[in-house]
Amino acid sequence: MQSLSRSIRGQSLHEPPPFAEKITEDPVTTKTAQSTVTCVYLANIATCWRKVTIIWCKNLMNHSLSIRIDSLDGGFHYTCKIDLKPWHFWSKKGYKSFEVEGNQVEVYWDLRSAKFGGGPEPCSDFYVALVCDQEIVLLLGDMKKKAYKRTKSRPALVEALLYYKKENVFAKKSFATRVKFDENRKEHDIVVESSTSGSKDPEMWISIDGIVLIHVKNLQWKFRGNQTLQVNMQPVQVFWDVHDWLFSSPGTGHGLFIFKPGPPESESDHDRDGNGGIDSDHSSPYYSTQTSNSTSSDFCLFLHAYKIE
């Protein structure tokens, strides 16, 4: 994968980032199954760049939002947890404050009208604002005007940077998510579908905005691979590893999918004319398997797809 680097006020970020190990956490079993969405940002808090982790979590009994801010040396972190109890309307709007290395940080949220697409993270009609020194250092959601009015704070001079997003999704055959490959463009619907049981050879399909762009046949032999797609004239690298779907006991493993905007490091990593049973004939000016020389983004989406019986 292309080296990730960015210079922010003299601070350089290189791959692997210091928090890369957080991408692979403790294994999730059917007994502890819960849908989670983890977003990691770099935000300027009190003139220092810090890692801010947002975790939306939902299961049959609980729905929560956790905000974690790491110390400058990464040795410890400060956590604020919000329980979004479905039977307590008042808990869906609130305020909390805590200190981060001597700096007062405030959290404002309003999810009373939030709309959800089936996962733990809301899609629209909400805001979550992180405030420090009367500046909104991180703002989530589409109700931005209401957030500024309620917090009486100014916008951040430098916006927070979304570094990576990780989702744990549980389903039988179809796994869906939404993502922005570029903050200035629209969200895309991503669906991973599979057929791994029955008499037919296992297959897998990956579609974006309803168009199948990757079709892997004979999945038992091609359970790992990668392909570069063109989405709205932007190259997006897709990596997959579904070994556990085929060779592990049900509920004990997951399929891993990585979506990274930007072209591969070299021509050798580009699309190889349908190698590995990948069909490349589902193309259009906006969705194709061609590559370009666009500037790569540091953002990555990690989709952990858990099959349930």
C-alpha positions, 0 to 999 in steps of 0.5 A: 500500500502506498506510503501515507505521509502528510506534514501538519505544522511541522509534524510528519505522519508516516505509515505505519502511523503510531496507532495502526495497531488499533486497527486489529483489535480483540476478536469479536465472537458471536457471543459479543457481537455488536456493530461498531463504527470507529473513526480516527481523526487528527484534531488541533486541540489547544494548538497541538495535534492529537488523535481523536477516536470516535466509536459508535457501538450498538447491540440488542441492549445498548447504543453508545458513543465514545470519544477518546483523546490521546495524550501527546506521547500516546501513553494514555488517553481521556475518554468520554462515553455517552449512552444513547438509551432508546427509552430515554429521550433526554439522553439524546441531547446533552453536554459533558466536559473533561480535561485533557492535559490541563485543557478543558474540552467540552462535548455537545450533542443532539441526536433526538432527530437522528436518522440511522441506516441500520448501523450504529452511526447516524446518517443525518439530522444530528451533531456532535461537537468537540469544543476547546478554547471556544473553538469547535475542533471537531464537528460531526453531523449535518446540523452545523448551524445548530451546533455553532449556535448552541456552543457559541463557539467559532469554527476551527482554524484548521479542520480535523482530518479523518485518517481512517474508518473501521466498521464491524458489520454482521450479516449472512450474505450482504454487507453494506456501508457508506463512505466519502472517498473525498470530503468534498464529494458525495457519499458512496454506497458500498455493498459486499455480497457473497455466496459461500455455501451450497453446491456451486463454487463460492463467489463474491461481488463488490458494488459501489452505488449499485454497480458491480465493479468486482466479481471474484469467481472460484473464491476458494482459490482467490480469497485474497486479492486487490483491484484498483477501481475508478470511482467518479474519476478518482482511483480507489484501491480495494484489498480483500481477505476472506480466508476465514469465511471459507476455512474457519468455523462459522462466527469465529472469523471475518472477511477484511476489506480495505478501500483506499483512495489513490493509485497504487505505488507502481504500474505492477499493482494496477489492474491486471486484465481481470486476473484472479477471476475478476470481471472488469466489464462493468465500467462507465466514465464514473465507475470503472477499473481504470487507474489515473494519476490523481493525488492519493489520500491518506484516508482508508476504510477498513470493513470487517464483515462477520458472517452469521448463520 
